[in-house]
Amino acid sequence: MNIEGYYKNFSQLENINRDKIFTDDQAHADKPDAQKKDFIIETGVAKGADMTLKYEHNNFYLWLVYSQVLLSRRWNSGISTELRPPT
């Protein structure tokens, strides 16, 4: 049996801006960047654990693998998203 935990800090993630509602031109220069840019820069953290169980007997090999993760993302508008696995 093997159990591994991890923590990953992502200081710069690029993502498609799903909140874009205006084109990025002079006509909309007064609108916030969060509503007119094609891409946004995010930061994030991933925490989790992996478990692997291996069984070998003669020519029979069995691997069982389980992973659990918690993702948290934030972008400069202050919007924060936390993704958890279904319970």
C-alpha positions in Angstrom: 0.0 0.0 0.0 1.2 3.5 -0.9 -0.3 6.7 0.4 0.9 10.1 -0.8 -0.3 13.6 0.1 0.3 16.7 -1.9 -0.1 20.5 -1.9 0.4 22.5 -5.1 0.4 26.3 -5.2 -0.4 27.8 -8.6 0.7 31.4 -8.7 -0.5 32.1 -12.3 -3.2 30.2 -14.1 -4.7 31.4 -17.4 -8.4 30.7 -18.0 -11.1 31.8 -20.4 -13.2 34.6 -19.1 -16.7 33.3 -18.8 -18.0 36.6 -17.6 -17.1 38.5 -20.8 -20.1 40.5 -22.0 -18.4 43.4 -23.9 -15.9 43.6 -26.7 -12.5 45.0 -25.8 -12.6 48.2 -27.9 -12.8 52.0 -27.5 -16.6 51.9 -27.3 -16.4 49.9 -24.0 -13.2 51.5 -22.5 -15.2 52.6 -19.4 -16.2 49.0 -18.6 -14.2 46.9 -16.1 -11.6 44.5 -17.6 -13.4 41.6 -16.0 -16.3 42.1 -18.4 -14.3 42.6 -21.6 -11.1 40.6 -21.6 -11.0 37.2 -23.3 -8.7 35.6 -20.7 -8.2 36.1 -17.0 -5.3 35.3 -14.7 -6.1 33.2 -11.6 -4.2 31.9 -8.6 -5.0 28.6 -7.0 -4.2 25.8 -4.6 -4.7 22.0 -5.0 -4.5 19.8 -1.9 -5.1 16.1 -2.0 -4.1 12.5 -1.3 -3.6 9.4 -3.5 -3.7 5.8 -2.3 -2.5 2.8 -4.3 -2.9 -0.8 -3.3 -1.1 -3.5 -5.4 -1.6 -7.2 -5.3 0.5 -9.7 -7.3 0.0 -13.5 -7.4 1.6 -15.6 -10.1 0.5 -13.9 -13.4 -2.3 -12.0 -11.7 -1.9 -8.3 -11.0 -4.5 -6.1 -9.4 -4.1 -2.4 -8.7 -6.6 -0.3 -6.8 -6.2 3.5 -6.9 -8.1 6.2 -5.1 -7.6 10.0 -5.1 -9.2 12.8 -3.2 -8.6 16.5 -4.1 -9.7 19.9 -3.0 -9.2 22.8 -5.5 -9.4 26.5 -4.7 -9.1 29.2 -7.4 -9.2 32.9 -7.2 -8.9 35.7 -9.8 -8.2 39.4 -9.4 -11.9 40.5 -9.3 -12.1 38.8 -5.9 -14.3 35.9 -7.0 -13.3 32.7 -5.4 -14.3 29.2 -6.4 -13.8 26.0 -4.3 -14.3 22.7 -6.0 -15.0 19.7 -3.8 -15.7 16.1 -4.9 -19.3 15.0 -4.7 -20.3 13.5 -1.3 
